[in-house]
Amino acid sequence: MSINSILMIIEFVVALSLLAGLHEFGHFLAARLSHIEVEEFGLGFPPRMLTLFKSGNTEFTLNWIPFGAFVRPKGENDPNVPDGMATANPWRRLAVLFGGPIMNLLIGILIFSFIFSQTGTPNTKVVQIQEVSPDSPAAQAGILANDVVLKVDGVAIDSMDQLRSVVDSKLGQQVQLTLQRNDQQLTVSLVPRVNPPEGQGATGVILTNPVIALNWFQAVPYAVSMTGQQIGEFFMLPVRLIEGQIPADQARLVSPVGMYDIYSQVREAEAPSETNNPGLAVLNILYFFGFISIALGITNLLPIPAVDGGRILFVLPELIFHKRVPQNYENAIQAAGFTLLLLLMAFLFVQDIVNPVILH
């Protein structure tokens, strides 16, 4: 194994552990704000290596299994412990359970906000010429790269789709384009081709949208929208699988091994960018971990025993019927769910080792 591969594994483990640690910090913060004592905040998983420090009644520990983190609230599953989590009112327990997933969603928004603040965002209402093919109708009409298309035969243009639609309705006919070039407007005429050369459109141009520069605060709404799109894609995945829009082999559950396979391929794909534009490579890697953070937040909210969503499910009847599910029943179901989750994770580990994930 090369030094680069070892460094890549280390950075992946550190980044994923950081996301898991921030998830647990969300639980920790929500517990403290809800006046529920936290006995331990652990980095990694037991057995314990050492106690880093103690703050109030909380021990901050470093553990031998160097992956993830955990929070141990006082009386988490024991209703006999005074002032513990199990004895807290349902709203405070919900706050603690939602704290971790919400933290992951917020981290995703922060990452996407930083990315948008560096890249800007396309102004989709402005259509700009990116490239003009030689000897095409656009080139013969004198259209240049960076020209902005304002109108076609008097029809105001506010999207690429609209421009294509208007041009396609005029194939073989002369049309007039009103363009913005720097500080001046000009009108040119051309005839869109009925049978353009392969790889070219009717007019022979490649379209783009100019980029709007954003500061960090302006980028936040775009990041929230991006996060919403990721959540929507997550829940639409089963529908698209059923409808056959996505092949089954491209939408499988993966373990951290599979996630590393994806990450390593992203890193390898970005290798040329690291030489020519290292900033772009970093942004693409950040996007990957932003997506992972959103996925962690969503999956932890699913109504599955042993994850936050499964525990939230047991609090809801108490809010609706004012009657609590017996703690021993909940503990038994959560223990069974945790066992099944470990078996599923073991299966996924074996699957990802035997059949590595390959990006299409």
Stockholm file with secondary structure:
# STOCKHOLM 1.0

chainA/1-360         MSINSILMIIEFVVALSLLAGLHEFGHFLAARLSHIEVEEFGLGFPPRMLTLFKSGNTEFTLNWIPFGAFVRPKGENDPNVPDGMATANPWRRLAVLFGGPIMNLLIGILIFSFIFSQTGTPNTKVVQIQEVSPDSPAAQAGILANDVVLKVDGVAIDSMDQLRSVVDSKLGQQVQLTLQRNDQQLTVSLVPRVNPPEGQGATGVILTNPVIALNWFQAVPYAVSMTGQQIGEFFMLPVRLIEGQIPADQARLVSPVGMYDIYSQVREAEAPSETNNPGLAVLNILYFFGFISIALGITNLLPIPAVDGGRILFVLPELIFHKRVPQNYENAIQAAGFTLLLLLMAFLFVQDIVNPVILH
#=GR chainA/1-360 SS CCHHHHHHHHHHHHHHHHHHHHHHHHHHHHHHHTTCCEEEEEEEEEEEEEEEEEETTEEEEEEEEEEEEEEEETTSSCTTSTTSGGGSCHHHHHHHHHHHHHHHHHHHHHHHHHHHHHHCEECTTSEEEEEECTTSHHHHTTCCTTCEEEEETTEECCSHHHHHHHHHTTTTSCEEEEEEETTEEEEEEECCCSSCCTTCCSSCEEEECCEECCCHHHHHHHHHHHHHHHHHHHHHHHHHHHHTSSCGGGSCCCCHHHHHHHHHHHHHHTHHHHHHCHHHHHHHHHHHHHHHHHHHHHHTTSSCTTSHHHHHHHHHHHHHHSCCCCHHHHHHHHHHHHHHHHHHHHHHHHHHHHSCCCCC
#=GC SS_cons         CCHHHHHHHHHHHHHHHHHHHHHHHHHHHHHHHTTCCEEEEEEEEEEEEEEEEEETTEEEEEEEEEEEEEEEETTSSCTTSTTSGGGSCHHHHHHHHHHHHHHHHHHHHHHHHHHHHHHCEECTTSEEEEEECTTSHHHHTTCCTTCEEEEETTEECCSHHHHHHHHHTTTTSCEEEEEEETTEEEEEEECCCSSCCTTCCSSCEEEECCEECCCHHHHHHHHHHHHHHHHHHHHHHHHHHHHTSSCGGGSCCCCHHHHHHHHHHHHHHTHHHHHHCHHHHHHHHHHHHHHHHHHHHHHTTSSCTTSHHHHHHHHHHHHHHSCCCCHHHHHHHHHHHHHHHHHHHHHHHHHHHHSCCCCC
//
